[in-house]
Amino acid sequence: MSLHPLLKFDISELSIAERIQLAEDLWDSILEQQEELPLSSRQQQELDQRLENYKKNPTTGSSWKEVKKRLRFS
């Protein structure tokens, strides 16, 4: 039994499709309030550095299409 204290029901009683939908709904609710998720100073530095690198060399890197292709063949 996996009774979740906040939901007050046994999650395992849900179908797989319902559990997937629940996970998606939870994730969407987090994304809607992402400004409440503070970044650590290290995370902010990393993002700033990546943005700076992109601004200096916007044509470097790989497109999402290229990345997906590499992942499928690895």
Buried (B, 14 or more C-beta within 10 A) or exposed (E): EEEEEEEEEEEEEBEEEEEEEBEEEEEEEEEEEEEEEEEEEEEEEEEEEEEEEEEEEEEEEEEEEEEEEEEEEE
